[in-house]
Amino acid sequence: MKIIRSLLYLLLILVGAFLLFLLYATIDDYRPDDVSIQSIECEEDIISDSLQIKLLIWNIGYAGLDASMDFFYDGGEQMRPDKEGVKRNMEGINSTLASYKGFDFIMLQEVDQNSKRSYHINEYQIIKDQFKDYNSSFGMNYDVGFVPIPLTEPMGGVKSGLMTLSLPCPGSVERHSFPGNYSWPMKLFMLDRCFLVNRYQLSNQKELVLINTHNSAYDDGSLRAQQMSYLSDYLLSEYEKGNYVIVGGDWNQTPYGLEPELPSHRFDTEDLIFIEKDYPAPGWNWAYDTSLPTNRRVVTPYDKSSSLTTVIDCFLASPNVELSEVKTIDLNFQYSDHQPVQLQARLSINH
């Protein structure tokens, strides 16, 4: 009887501790505003409306998803490499980004500020320090005090988000929350997805609206559908004002009609969600490189001959923006499970 009583007490203690943890997580839950306006620390530039611009996008995978890694969310086992591995990846990421100094805009995703998974290395500050001539903005999309999985090595605290670097000074920067989320209590430990909007004044009195996005993964597609509908309304409203709109980032979806060549990689033809045709409206243009993948599945460490790959990192632009020379940078997924993509574009003033 004493053994049974002791086991019941132990069970009550465990259940109580779990309920207290859920209470703490609920109270501590990150609840961003629908729209958050950020302060600007520079004097707004007025840029030429006939400007030819160069852009780069890259999901850096918090410097923790290099080619040696699998990942538990994708069906693998690991959560992070050792600290020296994260440092090496961060050095490689920073070195790669240094090659693109002079690009007008650089939009990054999964940039950690203070996370256990990246050993509390402030990746945002490291990149910002290297790009001292750039204006930097940040949109938090993952702020959780303690993520309890995987049980063998919990992810712990995470502070991470989107980073946009720009040579011209923006007139405004806004973080826009995407609608929809997982149900409680799962939502307490998942990302609060968003897109980051930088606005630049043009000499023709219109604006260049630059959007850094990171859409949902690990859902059945319903969250992505809500996000895409919300983003569509936003894009069309900006274009109706006469503004020039460019979106870039990790969409976690494949552009409609993509038939990649990928001659030296295995393309994932099963686990795909395609963006709908003519999104958000006819005349809008997508830019992606069909010759190389931008993302690998992280169920196993990277093997070029066997790892499944796809294209989910790309650009979208309004009809008054001309897109050209899009190119995926082949890094063999050395530092991240994503590869950077560069683009040249021109604002079409006669449109």
Secondary structure per residue as TSV (DSSP state, phi and psi in degrees):
chain	resnum	aa	ss	phi	psi
A	1	M	-	360.0	-39.4
A	2	K	H	-63.3	-37.4
A	3	I	H	-65.4	-43.1
A	4	I	H	-63.1	-43.3
A	5	R	H	-62.3	-41.2
A	6	S	H	-64.1	-39.8
A	7	L	H	-66.4	-39.0
A	8	L	H	-64.4	-42.7
A	9	Y	H	-59.9	-43.6
A	10	L	H	-62.5	-42.6
A	11	L	H	-63.1	-42.7
A	12	L	H	-62.3	-40.6
A	13	I	H	-62.9	-43.8
A	14	L	H	-65.9	-43.4
A	15	V	H	-65.0	-41.7
A	16	G	H	-62.7	-42.7
A	17	A	H	-63.1	-40.0
A	18	F	H	-65.2	-42.8
A	19	L	H	-65.4	-38.4
A	20	L	H	-64.4	-38.4
A	21	F	H	-64.1	-43.5
A	22	L	H	-64.2	-36.4
A	23	L	H	-63.8	-45.3
A	24	Y	H	-60.3	-45.8
A	25	A	H	-64.5	-35.9
A	26	T	H	-68.2	-44.3
A	27	I	H	-65.2	-38.4
A	28	D	H	-84.2	-2.8
A	29	D	-	-58.9	133.6
A	30	Y	-	-71.7	120.5
A	31	R	-	-125.1	80.0
A	32	P	-	-70.0	154.6
A	33	D	-	-65.3	159.9
A	34	D	S	-58.7	-42.0
A	35	V	E	-133.6	124.7
A	36	S	E	-117.0	122.5
A	37	I	E	-91.7	129.2
A	38	Q	E	-100.0	151.1
A	39	S	-	-75.1	150.0
A	40	I	-	-110.5	131.4
A	41	E	-	-107.0	22.8
A	42	C	S	-142.1	170.1
A	43	E	-	-91.3	126.8
A	44	E	-	-55.8	133.7
A	45	D	-	-92.4	149.8
A	46	I	E	-108.5	117.8
A	47	I	E	-108.7	156.6
A	48	S	-	-64.5	135.4
A	49	D	T	-78.6	-3.9
A	50	S	T	-106.5	18.6
A	51	L	-	-65.1	134.6
A	52	Q	E	-93.7	126.0
A	53	I	E	-120.7	154.3
A	54	K	E	-117.9	133.7
A	55	L	E	-130.6	151.8
A	56	L	E	-135.2	136.6
A	57	I	E	-121.9	148.3
A	58	W	E	-165.6	124.0
A	59	N	E	-86.6	109.3
A	60	I	-	-84.8	-0.1
A	61	G	G	57.4	36.3
A	62	Y	G	48.7	25.1
A	63	A	G	59.7	23.8
A	64	G	T	-122.6	0.7
A	65	L	-	-121.7	54.4
A	66	D	-	-73.1	-178.7
A	67	A	T	-62.6	-21.2
A	68	S	T	-83.5	-6.2
A	69	M	-	-98.5	142.1
A	70	D	-	-106.3	177.3
A	71	F	-	-144.3	134.6
A	72	F	G	-63.4	-32.7
A	73	Y	G	-65.0	-27.4
A	74	D	G	-94.4	4.2
A	75	G	T	105.2	-0.6
A	76	G	-	-84.6	-158.9
A	77	E	S	-122.3	-24.5
A	78	Q	-	-88.9	159.1
A	79	M	S	-112.6	-35.0
A	80	R	-	-161.6	156.6
A	81	P	-	-77.7	-178.1
A	82	D	-	-73.6	170.3
A	83	K	H	-60.9	-39.5
A	84	E	H	-64.7	-33.3
A	85	G	H	-65.6	-43.1
A	86	V	H	-63.3	-41.1
A	87	K	H	-62.8	-43.3
A	88	R	H	-62.8	-43.4
A	89	N	H	-61.9	-42.6
A	90	M	H	-64.7	-38.8
A	91	E	H	-63.9	-40.7
A	92	G	H	-66.6	-40.3
A	93	I	H	-63.7	-46.1
A	94	N	H	-64.8	-38.8
A	95	S	H	-65.5	-40.9
A	96	T	H	-64.0	-45.9
A	97	L	H	-62.2	-31.7
A	98	A	H	-59.6	-27.7
A	99	S	T	-68.2	-15.1
A	100	Y	T	-109.1	15.5
A	101	K	T	-62.2	131.8
A	102	G	T	108.2	-21.2
A	103	F	-	-65.7	146.2
A	104	D	S	-72.1	-37.9
A	105	F	E	-140.3	137.2
A	106	I	E	-130.0	122.0
A	107	M	E	-118.8	119.3
A	108	L	E	-117.7	151.9
A	109	Q	E	-126.6	160.0
A	110	E	E	55.2	53.1
A	111	V	E	-101.5	114.1
A	112	D	E	-81.8	144.9
A	113	Q	S	-107.1	-40.7
A	114	N	S	-160.5	86.1
A	115	S	-	-133.4	142.5
A	116	K	G	-60.8	-38.1
A	117	R	G	-62.4	-23.3
A	118	S	G	-116.6	26.0
A	119	Y	T	57.6	33.6
A	120	H	T	59.9	24.8
A	121	I	-	-75.7	129.8
A	122	N	-	-84.2	87.2
A	123	E	H	-66.4	-36.2
A	124	Y	H	-57.6	-46.6
A	125	Q	H	-68.0	-37.9
A	126	I	H	-60.5	-46.0
A	127	I	H	-69.2	-42.5
A	128	K	H	-59.3	-41.5
A	129	D	H	-63.7	-32.2
A	130	Q	H	-74.8	-30.2
A	131	F	T	-106.2	60.7
A	132	K	T	-65.2	-25.9
A	133	D	T	-84.1	-1.7
A	134	Y	S	-102.9	156.9
A	135	N	E	-92.8	133.4
A	136	S	E	-118.9	142.9
A	137	S	E	-136.6	156.1
A	138	F	E	-140.2	134.4
A	139	G	E	-120.2	107.5
A	140	M	E	-67.5	128.2
A	141	N	E	-129.1	3.3
A	142	Y	E	-146.7	103.6
A	143	D	E	-138.3	90.6
A	144	V	E	-129.4	131.9
A	145	G	E	-66.9	-35.0
A	146	F	E	-159.3	117.1
A	147	V	E	-96.4	116.7
A	148	P	-	-82.2	0.9
A	149	I	-	-116.9	156.7
A	150	P	S	-67.9	150.6
A	151	L	T	-60.2	-32.2
A	152	T	T	-72.9	-26.7
A	153	E	S	-154.0	83.3
A	154	P	-	-57.0	144.8
A	155	M	-	-64.7	-29.4
A	156	G	E	74.2	-151.1
A	157	G	E	-72.6	141.3
A	158	V	E	-136.7	129.5
A	159	K	E	-132.5	112.9
A	160	S	E	-154.0	163.0
A	161	G	E	179.8	-158.3
A	162	L	E	-97.1	141.8
A	163	M	E	-128.9	128.8
A	164	T	E	-119.9	127.1
A	165	L	E	-110.2	136.2
A	166	S	E	-144.5	139.4
A	167	L	S	-68.9	-49.4
A	168	P	S	-73.6	149.2
A	169	C	-	-81.1	128.3
A	170	P	-	-74.4	154.9
A	171	G	S	-78.6	-29.5
A	172	S	E	-157.8	156.8
A	173	V	E	-134.6	129.7
A	174	E	E	-133.5	138.9
A	175	R	E	-98.7	124.2
A	176	H	E	-111.0	121.5
A	177	S	E	-73.9	132.9
A	178	F	-	-73.9	146.6
A	179	P	S	-76.3	161.5
A	180	G	-	86.4	150.8
A	181	N	-	-164.7	172.9
A	182	Y	-	-72.1	163.8
A	183	S	-	-76.7	159.5
A	184	W	T	-70.5	140.1
A	185	P	T	-94.3	-0.5
A	186	M	G	-59.2	-35.5
A	187	K	G	-64.0	-20.0
A	188	L	G	-65.2	-22.5
A	189	F	G	-117.0	6.3
A	190	M	S	-106.8	171.9
A	191	L	-	-69.1	148.6
A	192	D	-	-102.0	93.5
A	193	R	-	-66.1	149.5
A	194	C	E	-155.2	171.3
A	195	F	E	-128.9	149.7
A	196	L	E	-108.9	124.7
A	197	V	E	-111.6	120.3
A	198	N	E	-110.1	130.7
A	199	R	E	-112.1	136.9
A	200	Y	E	-127.2	129.0
A	201	Q	E	-74.1	131.7
A	202	L	E	-104.0	159.3
A	203	S	T	-69.7	-14.4
A	204	N	T	-95.8	17.5
A	205	Q	S	75.2	2.6
A	206	K	-	-96.4	-177.5
A	207	E	E	-126.1	147.1
A	208	L	E	-90.8	119.9
A	209	V	E	-106.0	108.1
A	210	L	E	-103.8	123.3
A	211	I	E	-120.8	124.2
A	212	N	E	-101.6	120.1
A	213	T	E	-126.3	150.6
A	214	H	E	-143.6	97.7
A	215	N	-	-82.0	168.5
A	216	S	-	-66.7	148.7
A	217	A	-	-126.0	175.2
A	218	Y	S	61.4	28.5
A	219	D	S	-127.2	176.4
A	220	D	-	-83.3	6.5
A	221	G	S	105.3	-15.9
A	222	S	H	-69.3	-39.6
A	223	L	H	-65.3	-43.0
A	224	R	H	-61.9	-36.8
A	225	A	H	-63.8	-43.7
A	226	Q	H	-62.0	-43.1
A	227	Q	H	-64.3	-41.9
A	228	M	H	-67.9	-34.8
A	229	S	H	-66.5	-44.4
A	230	Y	H	-62.7	-45.8
A	231	L	H	-64.6	-38.7
A	232	S	H	-57.8	-47.9
A	233	D	H	-59.2	-40.7
A	234	Y	H	-66.3	-45.8
A	235	L	H	-62.0	-46.1
A	236	L	H	-66.0	-35.6
A	237	S	H	-66.7	-36.3
A	238	E	H	-70.3	-40.3
A	239	Y	H	-67.2	-35.5
A	240	E	H	-63.7	-24.4
A	241	K	T	-78.5	-7.1
A	242	G	T	92.4	6.3
A	243	N	-	-79.0	162.8
A	244	Y	E	-103.8	125.5
A	245	V	E	-121.1	129.0
A	246	I	E	-130.8	126.8
A	247	V	E	-114.6	135.9
A	248	G	E	-145.7	149.9
A	249	G	E	152.2	-158.0
A	250	D	E	-100.2	103.1
A	251	W	-	-82.9	-15.1
A	252	N	S	52.3	30.9
A	253	Q	S	-150.5	157.1
A	254	T	B	-101.0	134.1
A	255	P	-	-56.7	144.2
A	256	Y	T	-58.4	135.7
A	257	G	T	76.7	5.5
A	258	L	-	-63.1	123.1
A	259	E	-	-125.1	80.7
A	260	P	-	-68.1	149.3
A	261	E	-	-80.5	-52.4
A	262	L	-	36.2	59.0
A	263	P	T	-62.2	-24.5
A	264	S	T	-115.1	15.6
A	265	H	S	-135.4	157.0
A	266	R	E	-89.9	120.5
A	267	F	E	-91.2	134.9
A	268	D	-	-76.3	109.0
A	269	T	S	-99.1	2.0
A	270	E	S	-110.7	-54.2
A	271	D	S	-87.2	67.1
A	272	L	-	-127.6	144.5
A	273	I	-	-122.9	119.2
A	274	F	B	-91.0	140.8
A	275	I	-	-70.1	141.7
A	276	E	-	-66.3	155.3
A	277	K	T	-63.0	142.6
A	278	D	T	58.5	33.9
A	279	Y	S	-78.7	136.6
A	280	P	S	-83.7	-9.8
A	281	A	S	-163.8	157.2
A	282	P	T	-55.4	141.0
A	283	G	T	101.7	-19.1
A	284	W	-	-77.3	148.3
A	285	N	E	-121.2	135.3
A	286	W	E	-99.9	149.0
A	287	A	E	-133.0	120.0
A	288	Y	-	-155.5	158.2
A	289	D	-	-99.8	119.3
A	290	T	T	-86.4	-0.5
A	291	S	T	-93.5	-14.8
A	292	L	S	-140.5	149.0
A	293	P	-	-78.0	154.9
A	294	T	S	-106.9	-11.0
A	295	N	E	-148.1	145.3
A	296	R	E	-117.8	149.7
A	297	R	-	-74.6	134.7
A	298	V	T	-104.0	32.5
A	299	V	T	-73.2	-24.2
A	300	T	S	-139.9	164.5
A	301	P	S	-57.3	156.0
A	302	Y	-	-69.3	130.1
A	303	D	-	-135.9	115.7
A	304	K	T	-57.6	-31.5
A	305	S	T	-82.7	-18.7
A	306	S	T	-127.9	-24.5
A	307	S	-	-68.0	134.2
A	308	L	E	-77.1	139.5
A	309	T	E	-132.7	166.9
A	310	T	E	-156.6	-178.9
A	311	V	-	-123.9	108.8
A	312	I	-	-132.5	-2.1
A	313	D	E	-106.8	115.3
A	314	C	E	-160.9	179.7
A	315	F	E	-116.4	150.4
A	316	L	E	-132.6	137.9
A	317	A	E	-139.0	151.1
A	318	S	-	-67.8	161.6
A	319	P	T	-61.1	-19.2
A	320	N	T	-90.3	13.0
A	321	V	E	-118.8	126.5
A	322	E	E	-93.0	125.8
A	323	L	E	-105.8	140.6
A	324	S	E	-155.7	162.0
A	325	E	E	50.5	55.8
A	326	V	E	-85.3	137.2
A	327	K	E	-149.3	127.4
A	328	T	E	-84.3	134.1
A	329	I	-	-89.7	117.0
A	330	D	-	-82.9	102.4
A	331	L	-	-106.9	6.5
A	332	N	T	54.5	31.7
A	333	F	T	54.1	34.2
A	334	Q	S	-64.4	-38.7
A	335	Y	S	-113.1	-14.3
A	336	S	S	-153.5	163.4
A	337	D	S	-82.1	2.6
A	338	H	B	-121.6	158.1
A	339	Q	-	-115.3	145.8
A	340	P	-	-70.5	152.5
A	341	V	E	-130.4	130.7
A	342	Q	E	-111.9	155.6
A	343	L	E	-149.6	143.6
A	344	Q	E	-109.5	140.1
A	345	A	E	-144.2	156.9
A	346	R	E	-135.4	138.9
A	347	L	E	-80.5	125.3
A	348	S	-	-91.1	94.3
A	349	I	T	-72.8	-18.0
A	350	N	T	-93.1	2.3
A	351	H	-	-67.8	360.0
